[in-house]
Amino acid sequence: MAPRLLALAERAWSLDPGWQRIADPARRAERIAADWNAFANRLGQRELPRLDRDPPGYGYRLPPPGVVRRDGVIRANVALPGLSLRYAFDNGELDGASPRYTGPLTPPPGAGTLRIASFDTRGRASRVVTLDLKDAPDA
């Protein structure tokens, strides 16, 4: 609940952002996206690491990564900055010591699956996302 309370507090105690007064829908969407980006960065880079350090350590849910394969290349991202993505091909171990995703991946020849998850500073993992590399066509 703690990250949700942080979002509620952010909205409740901040000045009115004035989104509803922006008549142009494209400008309004840009402003909302910019404000969300600023909030997500504060949450992911400042507040969640605090929750990880403070005893007893909150057990908030980590967002799973988004993964897509296009033209034989795998790309992944996660909703909150400050979380790391770690991956394993086939039956490789997936934990805090697994390879860190830092950019587009090309699967090794014969790889059947990619498993990937987001990790916090304590080494806790999100739900694992599995991408079937043999049967799934490129997006």
N, CA and C of each residue as an Amber inpcrd file, in Angstrom:
protein
   417
   0.8010000  -1.1980000   0.0000000   0.0000000   0.0000000   0.0000000
   0.8520000   1.2740000   0.0000000   2.0890000   1.1480000   0.5210000
   2.9110000   2.3450000   0.6780000   3.1230000   3.1060000  -0.6290000
   3.4940000   2.4470000  -1.7420000   3.6670000   3.2560000  -2.9550000
   2.3710000   3.9350000  -3.3900000   1.2390000   3.2840000  -3.1770000
  -0.0360000   3.9130000  -3.5430000  -0.3280000   5.1170000  -2.6520000
   0.0350000   5.0140000  -1.3730000  -0.1440000   6.1580000  -0.4840000
   0.7660000   7.3070000  -0.8910000   1.9570000   6.9850000  -1.3960000
   2.8450000   8.0430000  -1.8880000   2.1970000   8.7800000  -3.0590000
   1.5610000   8.0350000  -3.9520000   0.8810000   8.6630000  -5.0910000
  -0.2900000   9.5090000  -4.6160000  -1.0530000   9.0010000  -3.6560000
  -2.1790000   9.7630000  -3.1120000  -1.6830000  11.0450000  -2.4560000
  -0.6300000  10.9330000  -1.6600000  -0.0810000  12.1180000  -0.9990000
   0.4350000  13.1290000  -2.0150000   1.0990000  12.6490000  -3.0510000
   1.6060000  13.5340000  -4.1120000   0.4660000  14.3370000  -4.7240000
  -0.6160000  13.6510000  -5.0160000  -1.7670000  14.3080000  -5.6620000
  -2.5150000  15.2060000  -4.6940000  -2.6670000  14.7540000  -3.4510000
  -3.4550000  15.5140000  -2.4730000  -2.7670000  16.8000000  -2.0280000
  -1.4460000  16.7810000  -1.8840000  -0.7580000  17.9440000  -1.3500000
  -0.0610000  18.7970000  -2.3980000  -0.1720000  18.4200000  -3.6400000
   0.4190000  19.2310000  -4.7040000  -0.5810000  20.2580000  -5.1960000
  -0.0680000  21.2870000  -5.8010000  -0.9390000  22.2770000  -6.4160000
  -1.6960000  21.6440000  -7.5750000  -2.8490000  22.2040000  -7.9060000
  -3.6310000  21.7190000  -9.0370000  -2.7800000  21.8530000 -10.3010000
  -2.5500000  20.7460000 -11.0090000  -1.6950000  20.8200000 -12.1980000
  -2.3570000  21.5500000 -13.3610000  -3.6600000  21.7440000 -13.3290000
  -4.3520000  22.5060000 -14.3530000  -4.5500000  21.7870000 -15.6680000
  -4.4600000  20.4650000 -15.6670000  -4.6050000  19.7120000 -16.9150000
  -5.9480000  19.9590000 -17.5780000  -7.0180000  20.0240000 -16.7760000
  -8.3620000  20.1670000 -17.3620000  -8.5630000  21.5240000 -18.0290000
  -7.7200000  22.4850000 -17.7470000  -7.8560000  23.8060000 -18.3610000
  -7.0810000  23.9310000 -19.6800000  -6.3860000  22.8980000 -20.0860000
  -5.6490000  22.9220000 -21.3500000  -6.6060000  22.4220000 -22.4330000
  -7.0050000  23.3140000 -23.3070000  -8.0330000  22.9810000 -24.3030000
  -7.5390000  22.0120000 -25.3740000  -6.3240000  22.1780000 -25.8220000
  -5.7910000  21.3250000 -26.8880000  -5.4810000  19.9320000 -26.3290000
  -6.1460000  18.8830000 -26.8420000  -5.9280000  17.5310000 -26.3020000
  -4.4750000  17.0540000 -26.4100000  -3.7900000  17.4070000 -27.4720000
  -2.3980000  16.9720000 -27.6340000  -1.4990000  17.6330000 -26.5880000
  -1.6850000  18.9250000 -26.3580000  -0.8990000  19.6380000 -25.3320000
  -1.2170000  19.1060000 -23.9370000  -2.5230000  18.8230000 -23.6950000
  -2.9280000  18.2840000 -22.3980000  -2.2490000  16.9240000 -22.1670000
  -2.2620000  16.0600000 -23.1960000  -1.6370000  14.7450000 -23.0720000
  -0.1310000  14.8670000 -22.8320000   0.5180000  15.8100000 -23.5020000
   1.9510000  16.0400000 -23.2960000   2.2360000  16.4470000 -21.8600000
   1.4200000  17.3300000 -21.3310000   1.6040000  17.8270000 -19.9630000
   1.3900000  16.7060000 -18.9480000   0.3420000  15.9040000 -19.1660000
   0.0750000  14.7830000 -18.2610000   1.2420000  13.7880000 -18.3160000
   1.7200000  13.4860000 -19.5150000   2.8490000  12.5560000 -19.6690000
   4.1050000  13.1010000 -18.9900000   4.3650000  14.3870000 -19.1280000
   5.5430000  14.9850000 -18.5010000   5.4330000  14.9270000 -16.9740000
   4.2400000  15.2220000 -16.4530000   4.0400000  15.1620000 -15.0010000
   4.1610000  13.7240000 -14.4890000   3.6150000  12.7520000 -15.2440000
   3.7480000  11.3460000 -14.8500000   5.2170000  10.9440000 -14.8510000
   5.9600000  11.3470000 -15.8600000   7.3710000  11.0150000 -15.9440000
   8.1310000  11.5620000 -14.7290000   7.8460000  12.7990000 -14.3590000
   8.5070000  13.3990000 -13.2020000   8.1510000  12.6320000 -11.9230000
   6.8690000  12.2850000 -11.7560000   6.4500000  11.5430000 -10.5690000
   7.0880000  10.1560000 -10.5410000   7.0490000   9.4220000 -11.6700000
   7.6030000   8.0670000 -11.7200000   9.1000000   8.0870000 -11.4040000
   9.8090000   9.1100000 -11.8700000  11.2340000   9.2270000 -11.5640000
  11.4720000   9.4780000 -10.0870000  10.6830000  10.3660000  -9.4860000
  10.8240000  10.6020000  -8.0370000  10.5250000   9.3250000  -7.2600000
   9.4640000   8.6380000  -7.6290000   9.0770000   7.4200000  -6.9360000
  10.1440000   6.3400000  -7.0910000  10.5500000   6.0710000  -8.3260000
  11.4880000   4.9800000  -8.5850000  12.9040000   5.2370000  -8.1100000
  13.3480000   6.4880000  -8.1660000  14.7430000   6.7630000  -7.8300000
  14.9520000   7.2600000  -6.4100000  13.8960000   7.7760000  -5.7800000
  14.0720000   8.3230000  -4.4380000  13.2570000   7.5750000  -3.3940000
  11.9630000   7.4280000  -3.6190000  11.0930000   6.9000000  -2.5700000
  11.1690000   5.3850000  -2.4160000  11.1690000   4.6310000  -3.5100000
  11.2360000   3.1730000  -3.3790000  12.5480000   2.7090000  -2.7520000
  13.7000000   3.3040000  -3.0940000  14.9160000   2.9140000  -2.3670000
  14.8310000   3.2100000  -0.8720000  14.1350000   4.2850000  -0.4900000
  13.9220000   4.5610000   0.9460000  13.0910000   3.4540000   1.5830000
  12.0460000   3.0260000   0.8780000  11.2170000   1.9420000   1.4130000
  12.0160000   0.6480000   1.5180000  12.9950000   0.4570000   0.6330000
  13.8360000  -0.7360000   0.6920000  14.7710000  -0.7090000   1.8990000
  15.2460000   0.4730000   2.3010000  16.2050000   0.6020000   3.4030000
  15.5550000   0.6140000   4.7600000  14.4210000   1.2700000   4.8800000
  13.8070000   1.4720000   6.1900000  13.2700000   0.1670000   6.7520000
  13.6670000  -0.1590000   7.9940000  13.1410000  -1.3860000   8.5780000
  11.6380000  -1.2640000   8.7740000  10.8790000  -2.2750000   8.6130000
  11.3000000  -3.6330000   8.2870000  11.4210000  -3.8760000   6.7890000
  11.3420000  -2.8660000   5.9940000  11.3770000  -3.0430000   4.5400000
   9.9860000  -3.4040000   4.0540000   9.4060000  -2.5420000   3.2700000
   8.0460000  -2.7670000   2.7950000   8.0380000  -3.7790000   1.6580000
   7.0040000  -4.5800000   1.5980000   6.8780000  -5.5960000   0.5670000
   5.9840000  -5.1440000  -0.5720000   6.2720000  -4.0020000  -1.1600000
   5.4550000  -3.4960000  -2.2590000   5.6530000  -4.3460000  -3.5150000
   4.6530000  -4.3240000  -4.3850000   4.6850000  -5.0970000  -5.6260000
   5.5900000  -4.3990000  -6.6390000   6.4480000  -5.1640000  -7.2480000
   7.3050000  -4.6300000  -8.3050000   6.6240000  -4.8410000  -9.6450000
   6.6190000  -3.8220000 -10.4990000   5.9880000  -3.9960000 -11.8100000
   6.8130000  -4.9370000 -12.6880000   6.1520000  -5.8620000 -13.3760000
   6.8950000  -6.7370000 -14.2870000   7.3320000  -5.9500000 -15.5230000
   8.3730000  -6.4140000 -16.1780000   8.8380000  -5.7080000 -17.3760000
   7.9150000  -5.9420000 -18.5670000   7.9760000  -5.0240000 -19.5010000
   7.3510000  -5.2090000 -20.8020000   8.4250000  -5.7130000 -21.7480000
   8.0940000  -6.7030000 -22.5590000   9.0770000  -7.3160000 -23.4500000
   8.4640000  -7.4800000 -24.8290000   9.2530000  -7.1750000 -25.8660000
   8.8030000  -7.3680000 -27.2410000   9.9860000  -7.8590000 -28.0710000
   9.6900000  -8.7230000 -29.0340000  10.7100000  -9.1590000 -29.9840000
  10.2930000  -8.6550000 -31.3550000  11.1770000  -7.9120000 -31.9820000
  10.9000000  -7.3650000 -33.3080000  12.1580000  -7.5070000 -34.1450000
  11.9980000  -8.0740000 -35.3270000  13.1270000  -8.2600000 -36.2450000
  14.2720000  -9.0330000 -35.5910000  13.9130000 -10.0300000 -34.7690000
  14.9100000 -10.8730000 -34.1290000  15.6010000 -10.2570000 -32.9310000
  15.2390000  -9.0310000 -32.5460000  15.8720000  -8.3450000 -31.4290000
  14.8500000  -8.1990000 -30.2980000  15.2920000  -8.4610000 -29.0810000
  14.4290000  -8.3730000 -27.9040000  14.6820000  -7.0490000 -27.2070000
  13.5880000  -6.3480000 -26.9160000  13.6650000  -5.0840000 -26.1760000
  12.7700000  -5.2050000 -24.9460000  13.2160000  -4.5950000 -23.8470000
  12.4480000  -4.6560000 -22.6050000  12.5120000  -3.3110000 -21.9020000
  11.5050000  -3.0630000 -21.0630000  11.5110000  -1.8660000 -20.2290000
  10.6810000  -2.1430000 -18.9820000  10.7120000  -1.2110000 -18.0600000
   9.9320000  -1.3300000 -16.8280000   9.3480000   0.0390000 -16.5160000
   8.2070000   0.0470000 -15.8480000   7.4580000   1.2870000 -15.6280000
   8.1660000   2.2840000 -14.7180000   8.9800000   1.8100000 -13.7900000
   9.6070000   2.7230000 -12.8300000  11.1220000   2.7090000 -12.9590000
  11.7370000   3.8820000 -13.0660000  13.1900000   3.9350000 -13.0660000
  13.7190000   3.5090000 -11.6970000  14.9510000   3.0810000 -11.6480000
  15.5430000   2.6590000 -10.3850000  15.4740000   1.1550000 -10.1790000
  14.6610000   0.4630000 -10.9580000  14.6020000  -0.9910000 -10.8960000
  15.5080000  -1.5420000 -11.9910000  16.1660000  -2.6600000 -11.7070000
  16.9990000  -3.2730000 -12.7440000  16.2420000  -4.4390000 -13.3590000
  16.5520000  -4.7150000 -14.6100000  15.9890000  -5.8710000 -15.3040000
  17.0840000  -6.9190000 -15.4230000  16.7450000  -8.1530000 -15.0990000
  17.6810000  -9.2640000 -15.2150000  17.0140000 -10.3630000 -16.0170000
  17.8140000 -11.1000000 -16.7850000  17.2360000 -12.0660000 -17.7100000
  18.0280000 -13.3700000 -17.7200000  17.3820000 -14.4030000 -18.2540000
  18.0220000 -15.7010000 -18.4630000  17.3770000 -16.3520000 -19.6750000
  18.1710000 -17.0220000 -20.4760000  17.6520000 -17.7870000 -21.6000000
  17.4460000 -19.2250000 -21.1590000  16.3990000 -19.8430000 -21.6970000
  16.0510000 -21.2310000 -21.4300000  15.9390000 -21.4840000 -19.9290000
  16.6670000 -22.4380000 -19.3980000  16.4990000 -22.7890000 -17.9820000
  17.5580000 -22.1510000 -17.0890000  18.1810000 -21.0940000 -17.5610000
  19.2000000 -20.4230000 -16.7540000  18.6010000 -19.8330000 -15.4860000
  19.4340000 -19.7330000 -14.4650000  19.0070000 -19.1800000 -13.1770000
  18.6120000 -17.7140000 -13.3480000  17.4840000 -17.3380000 -12.7580000
  17.0410000 -15.9440000 -12.8130000  16.9940000 -15.4090000 -11.3880000
  18.0120000 -14.6160000 -11.0280000  18.0880000 -14.0220000  -9.7050000
  18.9020000 -12.7380000  -9.7960000  19.2560000 -12.1750000  -8.6610000
  19.9980000 -10.9190000  -8.6340000  21.3780000 -10.9870000  -9.2510000
  21.8890000 -12.2030000  -9.5040000  23.1980000 -12.3630000 -10.1290000
  23.0890000 -12.6450000 -11.6300000  21.8660000 -12.7380000 -12.1420000
  21.6590000 -12.9850000 -13.5740000  22.1270000 -11.7800000 -14.3720000
  22.3910000 -11.9680000 -15.6710000  22.8260000 -10.8260000 -16.4860000
  21.8050000  -9.6850000 -16.4230000  22.3290000  -8.4830000 -16.3600000
  21.4830000  -7.2960000 -16.3080000  21.1570000  -6.8380000 -17.7260000
  19.8810000  -6.5530000 -17.9610000  19.4650000  -6.0410000 -19.2710000
  19.8830000  -4.5770000 -19.3520000  20.6910000  -4.2520000 -20.3570000
  21.1370000  -2.8680000 -20.5400000  20.7850000  -2.3160000 -21.9070000
  20.2500000  -3.1710000 -22.7670000  19.8860000  -2.7350000 -24.1060000
  19.3860000  -3.9150000 -24.9130000  19.0320000  -3.6770000 -26.1560000
  18.4670000  -4.7360000 -26.9900000  19.3370000  -5.9970000 -26.9940000
  18.6580000  -7.1460000 -26.9710000  19.3290000  -8.4500000 -26.9430000
  19.0560000  -9.2240000 -28.2240000  20.0300000  -9.9520000 -28.6780000
  19.8460000 -10.9190000 -29.7470000  19.9520000 -12.2900000 -29.0940000
  18.9010000 -13.1120000 -29.2030000  18.9590000 -14.4130000 -28.5330000
  20.0570000 -15.2920000 -29.1160000  20.6920000 -16.0960000 -28.2740000
  21.7040000 -17.0180000 -28.7990000  21.0490000 -18.0740000 -29.6880000
  21.7730000 -18.6180000 -30.6420000  21.1950000 -19.6380000 -31.5270000
  20.6290000 -20.8030000 -30.7200000  19.4300000 -21.2300000 -31.0890000
  18.7910000 -22.3620000 -30.4340000  18.0650000 -22.0480000 -29.1470000
  18.1040000 -20.7960000 -28.6770000  17.4160000 -20.4510000 -27.4330000
  15.9130000 -20.6400000 -27.6130000  15.2780000 -21.2340000 -26.6210000
  13.8430000 -21.4940000 -26.7000000  12.9920000 -20.4790000 -25.9800000
  13.5000000 -19.9590000 -24.8520000  12.7270000 -18.9860000 -24.0770000
  13.6500000 -17.9270000 -23.4960000  13.0530000 -16.7920000 -23.2080000
  13.7050000 -15.7310000 -22.4390000  12.8320000 -15.5100000 -21.2220000
  13.4460000 -15.4850000 -20.0500000  12.7390000 -15.1250000 -18.8240000
  13.3730000 -13.8460000 -18.3110000  12.5300000 -12.9000000 -17.9090000
  13.0360000 -11.5970000 -17.4710000  12.1540000 -11.0780000 -16.3460000
  12.7660000 -10.3710000 -15.3870000  12.0290000  -9.8120000 -14.2530000
  12.7050000  -8.5170000 -13.8210000  11.9490000  -7.6730000 -13.1220000
  12.5430000  -6.4700000 -12.5400000  12.9530000  -6.7890000 -11.1000000
  14.0330000  -6.1380000 -10.6520000  14.5760000  -6.3620000  -9.3140000
  14.7520000  -5.0240000  -8.6090000  14.4880000  -5.0140000  -7.2890000
  14.7100000  -3.7990000  -6.5170000  16.0970000  -3.8460000  -5.8840000
  16.4030000  -2.8500000  -5.0520000  17.7380000  -2.7570000  -4.4580000
  17.9940000  -3.8460000  -3.4250000  16.9350000  -4.5000000  -2.9190000
  17.1060000  -5.6070000  -1.9720000  17.2470000  -6.9530000  -2.6710000
  17.0660000  -6.9770000  -3.9930000  17.1480000  -8.2300000  -4.7260000
  15.8200000  -8.9430000  -4.8880000  14.7380000  -8.3030000  -4.4530000
  13.4050000  -8.8900000  -4.6570000  13.0480000  -8.7920000  -6.1280000
  12.3080000  -9.7810000  -6.6120000  11.9620000  -9.8360000  -8.0420000
  10.4710000  -9.6410000  -8.2600000  10.1480000  -9.1130000  -9.4280000
   8.7540000  -9.0110000  -9.8670000   8.3040000 -10.3810000 -10.3780000
   7.1020000 -10.4260000 -10.8650000   6.6250000 -11.6070000 -11.5810000
   7.5350000 -11.7930000 -12.7950000   7.8600000 -13.0310000 -13.0930000
   8.7350000 -13.3370000 -14.2320000   7.9050000 -13.3310000 -15.5140000
   8.4040000 -12.6470000 -16.5190000   7.7780000 -12.6260000 -17.8390000
   8.5770000 -13.5840000 -18.7260000   7.8710000 -14.4940000 -19.3830000
   8.5220000 -15.4720000 -20.2510000   8.1280000 -15.2130000 -21.6970000
   9.1220000 -15.1440000 -22.5540000   8.9010000 -14.9460000 -23.9820000
   9.3370000 -16.2250000 -24.6970000   8.4000000 -16.8670000 -25.4070000
   8.6900000 -18.0770000 -26.1630000   9.3480000 -17.6620000 -27.4740000
  10.5950000 -18.0090000 -27.6540000  11.3520000 -17.5740000 -28.8240000
  11.1880000 -18.4830000 -30.0280000  10.7030000 -19.6930000 -29.8270000
  10.5560000 -20.6330000 -30.9390000   9.2240000 -20.4720000 -31.6590000
   8.1310000 -20.3360000 -30.8890000   6.8080000 -20.3000000 -31.4920000
   6.2790000 -18.8960000 -31.7500000   6.7190000 -17.9350000 -30.9360000
   6.1470000 -16.5910000 -31.0530000   6.7480000 -15.8610000 -32.2520000
   5.9210000 -15.3560000 -33.1630000   6.4640000 -14.5630000 -34.2670000
   6.9240000 -13.1940000 -33.7470000   7.8030000 -12.5710000 -34.5020000
   8.2040000 -11.2120000 -34.1490000   6.9950000 -10.2990000 -34.1740000
   6.9680000  -9.3410000 -33.2380000   5.8450000  -8.3930000 -33.1710000
   5.9330000  -7.3710000 -34.2820000
